[in-house]
Amino acid sequence: MIHLTITRLTPLLKQTAYVGLGFLVMLLITGGRPSGSIVGLSVVSGIAFVVWDENKRSMK
């Protein structure tokens, strides 16, 4: 039971860390004042990454 929980939680934590790191990099590049389009692009990129990663993981 615990192994199954860890198996499901690990990809979620990895994805969260990568998306969070992407937002941090975006904030660093824009000096903490990103435009709305940059924030939108970052959100879409984060969603696309999670969808791609989940698709890749489900194909295994």
PQR file of N, CA, C, O and H, with PARSE charges and radii, in Angstrom:
ATOM      1  N   MET A   1       0.817  -1.189   0.000 -0.4000 1.5000
ATOM      2  CA  MET A   1       0.000   0.000   0.000 -0.0000 2.0000
ATOM      3  C   MET A   1       0.869   1.265   0.000  0.5500 1.7000
ATOM      4  O   MET A   1       0.613   2.192  -0.768 -0.5500 1.4000
ATOM      5  N   ILE A   2       1.879   1.302   0.849 -0.4000 1.5000
ATOM      6  CA  ILE A   2       2.756   2.469   0.914 -0.0000 2.0000
ATOM      7  C   ILE A   2       3.577   2.596  -0.366  0.5500 1.7000
ATOM      8  O   ILE A   2       3.819   3.701  -0.852 -0.5500 1.4000
ATOM      9  H   ILE A   2       2.087   0.548   1.473  0.4000 1.0000
ATOM     10  N   HIS A   3       4.000   1.455  -0.907 -0.4000 1.5000
ATOM     11  CA  HIS A   3       4.779   1.487  -2.149 -0.0000 2.0000
ATOM     12  C   HIS A   3       3.960   2.096  -3.281  0.5500 1.7000
ATOM     13  O   HIS A   3       4.488   2.877  -4.073 -0.5500 1.4000
ATOM     14  H   HIS A   3       3.803   0.557  -0.513  0.4000 1.0000
ATOM     15  N   LEU A   4       2.669   1.748  -3.367 -0.4000 1.5000
ATOM     16  CA  LEU A   4       1.796   2.301  -4.397 -0.0000 2.0000
ATOM     17  C   LEU A   4       1.640   3.810  -4.229  0.5500 1.7000
ATOM     18  O   LEU A   4       1.640   4.551  -5.212 -0.5500 1.4000
ATOM     19  H   LEU A   4       2.241   1.113  -2.723  0.4000 1.0000
ATOM     20  N   THR A   5       1.508   4.259  -2.995 -0.4000 1.5000
ATOM     21  CA  THR A   5       1.386   5.692  -2.724 -0.0000 2.0000
ATOM     22  C   THR A   5       2.648   6.430  -3.138  0.5500 1.7000
ATOM     23  O   THR A   5       2.573   7.487  -3.766 -0.5500 1.4000
ATOM     24  H   THR A   5       1.508   3.657  -2.196  0.4000 1.0000
ATOM     25  N   ILE A   6       3.792   5.890  -2.797 -0.4000 1.5000
ATOM     26  CA  ILE A   6       5.068   6.516  -3.160 -0.0000 2.0000
ATOM     27  C   ILE A   6       5.237   6.526  -4.676  0.5500 1.7000
ATOM     28  O   ILE A   6       5.735   7.497  -5.244 -0.5500 1.4000
ATOM     29  H   ILE A   6       3.853   5.032  -2.288  0.4000 1.0000
ATOM     30  N   THR A   7       4.818   5.438  -5.331 -0.4000 1.5000
ATOM     31  CA  THR A   7       4.933   5.344  -6.787 -0.0000 2.0000
ATOM     32  C   THR A   7       4.087   6.416  -7.468  0.5500 1.7000
ATOM     33  O   THR A   7       4.492   6.958  -8.496 -0.5500 1.4000
ATOM     34  H   THR A   7       4.413   4.648  -4.869  0.4000 1.0000
ATOM     35  N   ARG A   8       2.923   6.728  -6.912 -0.4000 1.5000
ATOM     36  CA  ARG A   8       2.062   7.753  -7.502 -0.0000 2.0000
ATOM     37  C   ARG A   8       2.481   9.163  -7.106  0.5500 1.7000
ATOM     38  O   ARG A   8       2.254  10.108  -7.862 -0.5500 1.4000
ATOM     39  H   ARG A   8       2.593   6.288  -6.077  0.4000 1.0000
ATOM     40  N   LEU A   9       3.078   9.315  -5.954 -0.4000 1.5000
ATOM     41  CA  LEU A   9       3.439  10.637  -5.448 -0.0000 2.0000
ATOM     42  C   LEU A   9       4.735  11.163  -6.057  0.5500 1.7000
ATOM     43  O   LEU A   9       4.876  12.371  -6.246 -0.5500 1.4000
ATOM     44  H   LEU A   9       3.262   8.548  -5.340  0.4000 1.0000
ATOM     45  N   THR A  10       5.664  10.298  -6.360 -0.4000 1.5000
ATOM     46  CA  THR A  10       6.970  10.714  -6.874 -0.0000 2.0000
ATOM     47  C   THR A  10       6.868  11.511  -8.179  0.5500 1.7000
ATOM     48  O   THR A  10       7.486  12.570  -8.282 -0.5500 1.4000
ATOM     49  H   THR A  10       5.549   9.317  -6.206  0.4000 1.0000
ATOM     50  N   PRO A  11       6.105  11.037  -9.188 -0.5600 1.5000
ATOM     51  CA  PRO A  11       6.011  11.850 -10.421  0.2800 2.0000
ATOM     52  C   PRO A  11       5.342  13.201 -10.171  0.5500 1.7000
ATOM     53  O   PRO A  11       5.717  14.198 -10.788 -0.5500 1.4000
ATOM     54  N   LEU A  12       4.368  13.245  -9.286 -0.4000 1.5000
ATOM     55  CA  LEU A  12       3.699  14.505  -8.987 -0.0000 2.0000
ATOM     56  C   LEU A  12       4.671  15.502  -8.365  0.5500 1.7000
ATOM     57  O   LEU A  12       4.665  16.679  -8.724 -0.5500 1.4000
ATOM     58  H   LEU A  12       4.063  12.435  -8.784  0.4000 1.0000
ATOM     59  N   LEU A  13       5.493  15.046  -7.446 -0.4000 1.5000
ATOM     60  CA  LEU A  13       6.477  15.933  -6.816 -0.0000 2.0000
ATOM     61  C   LEU A  13       7.521  16.400  -7.821  0.5500 1.7000
ATOM     62  O   LEU A  13       7.951  17.553  -7.789 -0.5500 1.4000
ATOM     63  H   LEU A  13       5.497  14.090  -7.153  0.4000 1.0000
ATOM     64  N   LYS A  14       7.930  15.496  -8.720 -0.4000 1.5000
ATOM     65  CA  LYS A  14       8.906  15.860  -9.749 -0.0000 2.0000
ATOM     66  C   LYS A  14       8.330  16.920 -10.685  0.5500 1.7000
ATOM     67  O   LYS A  14       8.997  17.906 -10.999 -0.5500 1.4000
ATOM     68  H   LYS A  14       7.581  14.559  -8.746  0.4000 1.0000
ATOM     69  N   GLN A  15       7.098  16.715 -11.127 -0.4000 1.5000
ATOM     70  CA  GLN A  15       6.459  17.676 -12.013 -0.0000 2.0000
ATOM     71  C   GLN A  15       6.279  19.026 -11.331  0.5500 1.7000
ATOM     72  O   GLN A  15       6.515  20.072 -11.936 -0.5500 1.4000
ATOM     73  H   GLN A  15       6.556  15.914 -10.872  0.4000 1.0000
ATOM     74  N   THR A  16       5.861  18.998 -10.069 -0.4000 1.5000
ATOM     75  CA  THR A  16       5.676  20.238  -9.318 -0.0000 2.0000
ATOM     76  C   THR A  16       6.992  20.995  -9.184  0.5500 1.7000
ATOM     77  O   THR A  16       7.026  22.219  -9.312 -0.5500 1.4000
ATOM     78  H   THR A  16       5.670  18.148  -9.578  0.4000 1.0000
ATOM     79  N   ALA A  17       8.070  20.268  -8.927 -0.4000 1.5000
ATOM     80  CA  ALA A  17       9.383  20.907  -8.787 -0.0000 2.0000
ATOM     81  C   ALA A  17       9.831  21.534 -10.112  0.5500 1.7000
ATOM     82  O   ALA A  17      10.347  22.651 -10.123 -0.5500 1.4000
ATOM     83  H   ALA A  17       8.043  19.274  -8.822  0.4000 1.0000
ATOM     84  N   TYR A  18       9.637  20.825 -11.222 -0.4000 1.5000
ATOM     85  CA  TYR A  18      10.045  21.357 -12.520 -0.0000 2.0000
ATOM     86  C   TYR A  18       9.226  22.587 -12.916  0.5500 1.7000
ATOM     87  O   TYR A  18       9.777  23.572 -13.407 -0.5500 1.4000
ATOM     88  H   TYR A  18       9.218  19.917 -11.213  0.4000 1.0000
ATOM     89  N   VAL A  19       7.914  22.527 -12.702 -0.4000 1.5000
ATOM     90  CA  VAL A  19       7.068  23.672 -13.050 -0.0000 2.0000
ATOM     91  C   VAL A  19       7.402  24.863 -12.150  0.5500 1.7000
ATOM     92  O   VAL A  19       7.466  25.998 -12.621 -0.5500 1.4000
ATOM     93  H   VAL A  19       7.467  21.726 -12.303  0.4000 1.0000
ATOM     94  N   GLY A  20       7.614  24.607 -10.869 -0.4000 1.5000
ATOM     95  CA  GLY A  20       8.000  25.680  -9.944 -0.0000 2.0000
ATOM     96  C   GLY A  20       9.337  26.300 -10.328  0.5500 1.7000
ATOM     97  O   GLY A  20       9.508  27.518 -10.272 -0.5500 1.4000
ATOM     98  H   GLY A  20       7.562  23.684 -10.487  0.4000 1.0000
ATOM     99  N   LEU A  21      10.276  25.457 -10.716 -0.4000 1.5000
ATOM    100  CA  LEU A  21      11.573  25.963 -11.164 -0.0000 2.0000
ATOM    101  C   LEU A  21      11.427  26.808 -12.425  0.5500 1.7000
ATOM    102  O   LEU A  21      12.106  27.823 -12.583 -0.5500 1.4000
ATOM    103  H   LEU A  21      10.137  24.468 -10.762  0.4000 1.0000
ATOM    104  N   GLY A  22      10.542  26.386 -13.317 -0.4000 1.5000
ATOM    105  CA  GLY A  22      10.287  27.172 -14.527 -0.0000 2.0000
ATOM    106  C   GLY A  22       9.729  28.548 -14.197  0.5500 1.7000
ATOM    107  O   GLY A  22      10.140  29.542 -14.794 -0.5500 1.4000
ATOM    108  H   GLY A  22       9.991  25.562 -13.189  0.4000 1.0000
ATOM    109  N   PHE A  23       8.789  28.617 -13.242 -0.4000 1.5000
ATOM    110  CA  PHE A  23       8.244  29.910 -12.829 -0.0000 2.0000
ATOM    111  C   PHE A  23       9.316  30.766 -12.158  0.5500 1.7000
ATOM    112  O   PHE A  23       9.357  31.980 -12.360 -0.5500 1.4000
ATOM    113  H   PHE A  23       8.455  27.809 -12.756  0.4000 1.0000
ATOM    114  N   LEU A  24      10.168  30.151 -11.373 -0.4000 1.5000
ATOM    115  CA  LEU A  24      11.251  30.893 -10.726 -0.0000 2.0000
ATOM    116  C   LEU A  24      12.210  31.479 -11.764  0.5500 1.7000
ATOM    117  O   LEU A  24      12.614  32.637 -11.655 -0.5500 1.4000
ATOM    118  H   LEU A  24      10.135  29.166 -11.208  0.4000 1.0000
ATOM    119  N   VAL A  25      12.566  30.693 -12.753 -0.4000 1.5000
ATOM    120  CA  VAL A  25      13.451  31.172 -13.816 -0.0000 2.0000
ATOM    121  C   VAL A  25      12.785  32.316 -14.578  0.5500 1.7000
ATOM    122  O   VAL A  25      13.432  33.309 -14.910 -0.5500 1.4000
ATOM    123  H   VAL A  25      12.237  29.753 -12.842  0.4000 1.0000
ATOM    124  N   MET A  26      11.474  32.168 -14.856 -0.4000 1.5000
ATOM    125  CA  MET A  26      10.747  33.230 -15.546 -0.0000 2.0000
ATOM    126  C   MET A  26      10.780  34.516 -14.728  0.5500 1.7000
ATOM    127  O   MET A  26      10.981  35.596 -15.284 -0.5500 1.4000
ATOM    128  H   MET A  26      10.948  31.361 -14.587  0.4000 1.0000
ATOM    129  N   LEU A  27      10.586  34.416 -13.428 -0.4000 1.5000
ATOM    130  CA  LEU A  27      10.635  35.604 -12.577 -0.0000 2.0000
ATOM    131  C   LEU A  27      12.030  36.215 -12.535  0.5500 1.7000
ATOM    132  O   LEU A  27      12.176  37.438 -12.536 -0.5500 1.4000
ATOM    133  H   LEU A  27      10.422  33.539 -12.976  0.4000 1.0000
ATOM    134  N   LEU A  28      13.055  35.365 -12.498 -0.4000 1.5000
ATOM    135  CA  LEU A  28      14.426  35.878 -12.486 -0.0000 2.0000
ATOM    136  C   LEU A  28      14.766  36.583 -13.800  0.5500 1.7000
ATOM    137  O   LEU A  28      15.414  37.630 -13.797 -0.5500 1.4000
ATOM    138  H   LEU A  28      12.936  34.372 -12.497  0.4000 1.0000
ATOM    139  N   ILE A  29      14.334  36.012 -14.911 -0.4000 1.5000
ATOM    140  CA  ILE A  29      14.634  36.606 -16.217 -0.0000 2.0000
ATOM    141  C   ILE A  29      13.928  37.947 -16.378  0.5500 1.7000
ATOM    142  O   ILE A  29      14.501  38.886 -16.932 -0.5500 1.4000
ATOM    143  H   ILE A  29      13.808  35.162 -14.914  0.4000 1.0000
ATOM    144  N   THR A  30      12.688  38.044 -15.900 -0.4000 1.5000
ATOM    145  CA  THR A  30      11.916  39.269 -16.079 -0.0000 2.0000
ATOM    146  C   THR A  30      12.123  40.263 -14.948  0.5500 1.7000
ATOM    147  O   THR A  30      11.495  41.321 -14.942 -0.5500 1.4000
ATOM    148  H   THR A  30      12.223  37.282 -15.451  0.4000 1.0000
ATOM    149  N   GLY A  31      12.968  39.956 -14.012 -0.4000 1.5000
ATOM    150  CA  GLY A  31      13.234  40.872 -12.904 -0.0000 2.0000
ATOM    151  C   GLY A  31      12.079  40.991 -11.919  0.5500 1.7000
ATOM    152  O   GLY A  31      11.962  41.994 -11.215 -0.5500 1.4000
ATOM    153  H   GLY A  31      13.478  39.096 -14.016  0.4000 1.0000
ATOM    154  N   GLY A  32      11.229  39.976 -11.866 -0.4000 1.5000
ATOM    155  CA  GLY A  32      10.127  39.981 -10.924 -0.0000 2.0000
ATOM    156  C   GLY A  32       8.901  40.738 -11.379  0.5500 1.7000
ATOM    157  O   GLY A  32       7.931  40.862 -10.631 -0.5500 1.4000
ATOM    158  H   GLY A  32      11.324  39.161 -12.438  0.4000 1.0000
ATOM    159  N   ARG A  33       8.934  41.249 -12.604 -0.4000 1.5000
ATOM    160  CA  ARG A  33       7.782  42.004 -13.134 -0.0000 2.0000
ATOM    161  C   ARG A  33       7.437  41.504 -14.540  0.5500 1.7000
ATOM    162  O   ARG A  33       7.615  42.232 -15.516 -0.5500 1.4000
ATOM    163  H   ARG A  33       9.722  41.148 -13.211  0.4000 1.0000
ATOM    164  N   PRO A  34       6.946  40.272 -14.646 -0.5600 1.5000
ATOM    165  CA  PRO A  34       6.627  39.739 -15.977  0.2800 2.0000
ATOM    166  C   PRO A  34       5.337  40.338 -16.521  0.5500 1.7000
ATOM    167  O   PRO A  34       4.446  40.720 -15.762 -0.5500 1.4000
ATOM    168  N   SER A  35       5.250  40.412 -17.825 -0.4000 1.5000
ATOM    169  CA  SER A  35       4.013  40.871 -18.452 -0.0000 2.0000
ATOM    170  C   SER A  35       2.987  39.732 -18.414  0.5500 1.7000
ATOM    171  O   SER A  35       3.326  38.580 -18.141 -0.5500 1.4000
ATOM    172  H   SER A  35       5.974  40.102 -18.442  0.4000 1.0000
ATOM    173  N   GLY A  36       1.755  40.072 -18.686 -0.4000 1.5000
ATOM    174  CA  GLY A  36       0.699  39.072 -18.675 -0.0000 2.0000
ATOM    175  C   GLY A  36       0.915  37.975 -19.690  0.5500 1.7000
ATOM    176  O   GLY A  36       0.605  36.811 -19.434 -0.5500 1.4000
ATOM    177  H   GLY A  36       1.480  41.008 -18.907  0.4000 1.0000
ATOM    178  N   SER A  37       1.447  38.341 -20.846 -0.4000 1.5000
ATOM    179  CA  SER A  37       1.672  37.331 -21.884 -0.0000 2.0000
ATOM    180  C   SER A  37       2.774  36.349 -21.479  0.5500 1.7000
ATOM    181  O   SER A  37       2.699  35.165 -21.805 -0.5500 1.4000
ATOM    182  H   SER A  37       1.698  39.287 -21.054  0.4000 1.0000
ATOM    183  N   ILE A  38       3.783  36.834 -20.778 -0.4000 1.5000
ATOM    184  CA  ILE A  38       4.854  35.949 -20.311 -0.0000 2.0000
ATOM    185  C   ILE A  38       4.318  34.987 -19.250  0.5500 1.7000
ATOM    186  O   ILE A  38       4.652  33.802 -19.261 -0.5500 1.4000
ATOM    187  H   ILE A  38       3.843  37.796 -20.514  0.4000 1.0000
ATOM    188  N   VAL A  39       3.494  35.488 -18.343 -0.4000 1.5000
ATOM    189  CA  VAL A  39       2.895  34.623 -17.327 -0.0000 2.0000
ATOM    190  C   VAL A  39       2.005  33.579 -18.000  0.5500 1.7000
ATOM    191  O   VAL A  39       2.048  32.400 -17.647 -0.5500 1.4000
ATOM    192  H   VAL A  39       3.222  36.450 -18.335  0.4000 1.0000
ATOM    193  N   GLY A  40       1.205  34.011 -18.965 -0.4000 1.5000
ATOM    194  CA  GLY A  40       0.348  33.078 -19.690 -0.0000 2.0000
ATOM    195  C   GLY A  40       1.139  32.018 -20.426  0.5500 1.7000
ATOM    196  O   GLY A  40       0.777  30.842 -20.409 -0.5500 1.4000
ATOM    197  H   GLY A  40       1.170  34.969 -19.252  0.4000 1.0000
ATOM    198  N   LEU A  41       2.216  32.428 -21.069 -0.4000 1.5000
ATOM    199  CA  LEU A  41       3.078  31.476 -21.765 -0.0000 2.0000
ATOM    200  C   LEU A  41       3.698  30.485 -20.781  0.5500 1.7000
ATOM    201  O   LEU A  41       3.825  29.300 -21.090 -0.5500 1.4000
ATOM    202  H   LEU A  41       2.511  33.384 -21.083  0.4000 1.0000
ATOM    203  N   SER A  42       4.081  30.963 -19.601 -0.4000 1.5000
ATOM    204  CA  SER A  42       4.651  30.085 -18.590 -0.0000 2.0000
ATOM    205  C   SER A  42       3.619  29.077 -18.080  0.5500 1.7000
ATOM    206  O   SER A  42       3.945  27.909 -17.862 -0.5500 1.4000
ATOM    207  H   SER A  42       3.977  31.926 -19.349  0.4000 1.0000
ATOM    208  N   VAL A  43       2.391  29.522 -17.892 -0.4000 1.5000
ATOM    209  CA  VAL A  43       1.329  28.615 -17.433 -0.0000 2.0000
ATOM    210  C   VAL A  43       1.047  27.559 -18.491  0.5500 1.7000
ATOM    211  O   VAL A  43       0.937  26.374 -18.177 -0.5500 1.4000
ATOM    212  H   VAL A  43       2.126  30.470 -18.069  0.4000 1.0000
ATOM    213  N   VAL A  44       0.931  27.985 -19.736 -0.4000 1.5000
ATOM    214  CA  VAL A  44       0.680  27.033 -20.825 -0.0000 2.0000
ATOM    215  C   VAL A  44       1.848  26.055 -20.951  0.5500 1.7000
ATOM    216  O   VAL A  44       1.637  24.864 -21.177 -0.5500 1.4000
ATOM    217  H   VAL A  44       1.021  28.948 -19.991  0.4000 1.0000
ATOM    218  N   SER A  45       3.062  26.545 -20.807 -0.4000 1.5000
ATOM    219  CA  SER A  45       4.237  25.666 -20.872 -0.0000 2.0000
ATOM    220  C   SER A  45       4.228  24.656 -19.727  0.5500 1.7000
ATOM    221  O   SER A  45       4.553  23.487 -19.932 -0.5500 1.4000
ATOM    222  H   SER A  45       3.233  27.513 -20.623  0.4000 1.0000
ATOM    223  N   GLY A  46       3.861  25.094 -18.538 -0.4000 1.5000
ATOM    224  CA  GLY A  46       3.789  24.191 -17.392 -0.0000 2.0000
ATOM    225  C   GLY A  46       2.739  23.116 -17.592  0.5500 1.7000
ATOM    226  O   GLY A  46       2.982  21.949 -17.287 -0.5500 1.4000
ATOM    227  H   GLY A  46       3.596  26.044 -18.372  0.4000 1.0000
ATOM    228  N   ILE A  47       1.576  23.494 -18.100 -0.4000 1.5000
ATOM    229  CA  ILE A  47       0.517  22.524 -18.365 -0.0000 2.0000
ATOM    230  C   ILE A  47       0.959  21.540 -19.446  0.5500 1.7000
ATOM    231  O   ILE A  47       0.739  20.335 -19.322 -0.5500 1.4000
ATOM    232  H   ILE A  47       1.380  24.443 -18.348  0.4000 1.0000
ATOM    233  N   ALA A  48       1.579  22.052 -20.500 -0.4000 1.5000
ATOM    234  CA  ALA A  48       2.048  21.184 -21.585 -0.0000 2.0000
ATOM    235  C   ALA A  48       3.096  20.196 -21.075  0.5500 1.7000
ATOM    236  O   ALA A  48       3.097  19.032 -21.475 -0.5500 1.4000
ATOM    237  H   ALA A  48       1.758  23.031 -20.601  0.4000 1.0000
ATOM    238  N   PHE A  49       3.980  20.651 -20.199 -0.4000 1.5000
ATOM    239  CA  PHE A  49       4.988  19.751 -19.648 -0.0000 2.0000
ATOM    240  C   PHE A  49       4.342  18.632 -18.842  0.5500 1.7000
ATOM    241  O   PHE A  49       4.725  17.471 -18.980 -0.5500 1.4000
ATOM    242  H   PHE A  49       3.979  21.596 -19.874  0.4000 1.0000
ATOM    243  N   VAL A  50       3.363  18.969 -17.998 -0.4000 1.5000
ATOM    244  CA  VAL A  50       2.708  17.952 -17.167 -0.0000 2.0000
ATOM    245  C   VAL A  50       1.968  16.954 -18.046  0.5500 1.7000
ATOM    246  O   VAL A  50       2.035  15.750 -17.798 -0.5500 1.4000
ATOM    247  H   VAL A  50       3.051  19.912 -17.886  0.4000 1.0000
ATOM    248  N   VAL A  51       1.265  17.429 -19.068 -0.4000 1.5000
ATOM    249  CA  VAL A  51       0.543  16.529 -19.977 -0.0000 2.0000
ATOM    250  C   VAL A  51       1.529  15.622 -20.699  0.5500 1.7000
ATOM    251  O   VAL A  51       1.300  14.417 -20.799 -0.5500 1.4000
ATOM    252  H   VAL A  51       1.210  18.407 -19.269  0.4000 1.0000
ATOM    253  N   TRP A  52       2.615  16.184 -21.200 -0.4000 1.5000
ATOM    254  CA  TRP A  52       3.626  15.390 -21.910 -0.0000 2.0000
ATOM    255  C   TRP A  52       4.255  14.350 -20.988  0.5500 1.7000
ATOM    256  O   TRP A  52       4.432  13.197 -21.382 -0.5500 1.4000
ATOM    257  H   TRP A  52       2.801  17.163 -21.119  0.4000 1.0000
ATOM    258  N   ASP A  53       4.593  14.751 -19.762 -0.4000 1.5000
ATOM    259  CA  ASP A  53       5.233  13.837 -18.816 -0.0000 2.0000
ATOM    260  C   ASP A  53       4.278  12.714 -18.408  0.5500 1.7000
ATOM    261  O   ASP A  53       4.691  11.558 -18.313 -0.5500 1.4000
ATOM    262  H   ASP A  53       4.449  15.688 -19.442  0.4000 1.0000
ATOM    263  N   GLU A  54       3.017  13.039 -18.168 -0.4000 1.5000
ATOM    264  CA  GLU A  54       2.030  12.016 -17.812 -0.0000 2.0000
ATOM    265  C   GLU A  54       1.810  11.064 -18.984  0.5500 1.7000
ATOM    266  O   GLU A  54       1.680   9.857 -18.781 -0.5500 1.4000
ATOM    267  H   GLU A  54       2.681  13.978 -18.246  0.4000 1.0000
ATOM    268  N   ASN A  55       1.768  11.586 -20.193 -0.4000 1.5000
ATOM    269  CA  ASN A  55       1.600  10.734 -21.364 -0.0000 2.0000
ATOM    270  C   ASN A  55       2.787   9.800 -21.515  0.5500 1.7000
ATOM    271  O   ASN A  55       2.621   8.611 -21.786 -0.5500 1.4000
ATOM    272  H   ASN A  55       1.874  12.566 -20.358  0.4000 1.0000
ATOM    273  N   LYS A  56       3.976  10.338 -21.341 -0.4000 1.5000
ATOM    274  CA  LYS A  56       5.198   9.521 -21.440 -0.0000 2.0000
ATOM    275  C   LYS A  56       5.205   8.441 -20.362  0.5500 1.7000
ATOM    276  O   LYS A  56       5.575   7.296 -20.620 -0.5500 1.4000
ATOM    277  H   LYS A  56       4.111  11.304 -21.121  0.4000 1.0000
ATOM    278  N   ARG A  57       4.789   8.820 -19.143 -0.4000 1.5000
ATOM    279  CA  ARG A  57       4.797   7.867 -18.031 -0.0000 2.0000
ATOM    280  C   ARG A  57       3.743   6.774 -18.234  0.5500 1.7000
ATOM    281  O   ARG A  57       3.980   5.621 -17.874 -0.5500 1.4000
ATOM    282  H   ARG A  57       4.488   9.751 -18.934  0.4000 1.0000
ATOM    283  N   SER A  58       2.592   7.117 -18.802 -0.4000 1.5000
ATOM    284  CA  SER A  58       1.534   6.117 -18.990 -0.0000 2.0000
ATOM    285  C   SER A  58       1.866   5.143 -20.118  0.5500 1.7000
ATOM    286  O   SER A  58       1.306   4.049 -20.173 -0.5500 1.4000
ATOM    287  H   SER A  58       2.400   8.054 -19.094  0.4000 1.0000
ATOM    288  N   MET A  59       2.762   5.525 -21.010 -0.4000 1.5000
ATOM    289  CA  MET A  59       3.149   4.633 -22.113 -0.0000 2.0000
ATOM    290  C   MET A  59       4.094   3.537 -21.653  0.5500 1.7000
ATOM    291  O   MET A  59       4.284   2.551 -22.364 -0.5500 1.4000
ATOM    292  H   MET A  59       3.218   6.414 -20.966  0.4000 1.0000
ATOM    293  N   LYS A  60       4.689   3.689 -20.478 -0.4000 1.5000
ATOM    294  CA  LYS A  60       5.634   2.683 -19.990 -0.0000 2.0000
ATOM    295  C   LYS A  60       4.929   1.420 -19.576  0.5500 1.7000
ATOM    296  O   LYS A  60       5.575   0.467 -19.139 -0.5500 1.4000
ATOM    297  H   LYS A  60       4.534   4.490 -19.899  0.4000 1.0000
TER
END
